Amino acid sequence: MAEFKIRPARASEAEALSALCARSKAHWGYDAEFMRLSAASLTVRPEMIASGRVVVAENDDGRVLGVAAVAPLEEEGSYDLDRLFVEPDALRGGVGQRLMLAAAEIARAEGAARLIILADPNAAAFYERMGAVRTGDAPSDSIPGRALPLFRLDL
């Protein structure tokens, strides 16, 4: 894979980043109804970007390869890994790892002690490789009745 850099997302990229998230999720073979129900959790809103907590991986040609975002949670010291999606053709090329490290650094710089990760089951092994510990399961915020692996990454 070509070299890439991590940089802050731009507000003008919100729609394109949302489309990237949807492509990344659809890569796992989810059907149209699942994708429709997941739309809100795949959307990158301009106000998220304005918070300064959204980063992208961009290759040397200016193509965005992935996006990650964090958001503070009510529990003090905890941040949510709100988004982490990689273009399907860039999977397993180090993009997700670098985005995860950048997201963790943003949270740490804001005083977070841990990241909480509600993971797609297809990404569970990735989070384990990144050092996150599975703490159980939690309800999906998109699909009624679906439980997802819940992880914690101490910062």
N, C-alpha and C positions, 0 to 999 in steps of 0.2 A: 504494500500500500504506500502511496505517496505520503510525504510528510504533511503534518497538519498542526495547526495551532489552536489554542483555546482562547477565546475572547468573549467579552460581554455581548449579549444579544442586543440587537437594535429594534426599537419599537416598530419600524417599518417591516420587520421580518415576522411579525406575529402570525400572519396567515400562512406563510410558507413553513414556519416551524410547526404549526398545528397539522399541516398536511404531512410533514415528515413524521410526526408522532403517529398519525393514522397509518401511514405506510409501514412503519416499524411494527405496530401492533398487528396489522393485517398479515404480516409475514408469517405469523404462527397459525394461519389457517382459520381464523375466526370467521363466522358467517356474518351476513349483512345485518341481521338483527342485533347480534352481539356488538358489532361495530357502531350501530346507531345508538345503542344504550351507553356505549363507552365514550361517545363524542365529547361530553363535557370534560372528562378526565384526560382527554387528548388535546384539548385546546390550550394554546399558549396565548394569554390575553396581554394586550399592551401594558396594562397596569402591573402585571407580573414582571414584565421586562423593566418597567420604570422603577421597580423596587431595587434593582441592581443585583438580583439573586438568580438571574438566568444567564447561562453561558452556552456557547456553541463551540463545536469543533469545526474548523474550516480548513480545507486543503489549500495547497499552493495556488490552485486555479480559482479560488474563491468559492468553491462549492461547499455548502454546509453539510457535514457528515453526521451530526448528532446534536442533541440539545439536553441540557440538564438544568434543573431548578430546585431550589430549596425554599422552605417557608417556615417561619417560627410556629411552634405549637403552643398551646396553653400551658402545658407542663414545663416549668422553668428548666432551661438547659437543653430542651429537646427541639429539634428541627425535623421537619418532614422532608424526605427526598421526594419532592412533589412531581418531578418529571425526570426521566432518564430514558431517552430513545435514540436509537442509532439507525441510520439508513440501512436497509437490509443488505445491500452490497458492500457495506463497510463493517458488518459484524465480524468479530474475531480479529480485528486489526488493531486493537489497542485504543480505539476511540472511546468505548464505554468506560474503560479503566481510567483514562485521563479525565473524562468528564466527571466521573464519580469523585476522583481526587480533587478536582476543582470545586465541585459542589460542597464537598466536605470542608475545604479551606474557607469558602464563603461563610458557612455556618460557624466554623471555629472562630473566625475573625469577629463574628457578631456575638461571641460568648457561648456558643452551643457546646454542650458536653457530649451529645450523642445525636445521631441521625436515626430516625424511625423510618422504616421502609416497608410499605405495603406492596409486595412484589407480585408480578405476574408469575405463575408457576413455571413458565418457560425461562424465567430469569433467575430463579432461586439459586441455581448452582453458581451463577456469576457473582451474586451477592456474597455467597459463602466464600468464594475464592478471594473476594475483596476484604474478608475478615469480619463480615457481619454475622451475628449470631441469631439463629431463628428462635423467636420467643413464643411461637404458637401460630395461631391462625386468627384472622379478623375478617369481618364482613367486607365484601367489595363495596366501594362507594358508587359503583355503577350498575352492577348486575345483582338484582334481588336474589337472595338465597345462595349466593356464591361466596365461599370462604377462600381467602388468599393467604399465602405465607406472610407472616409478619416478622421482620428482622430489626435488630438494633446494632448499630455500629458506633462503638465508643470512640470519641474523638480525643 
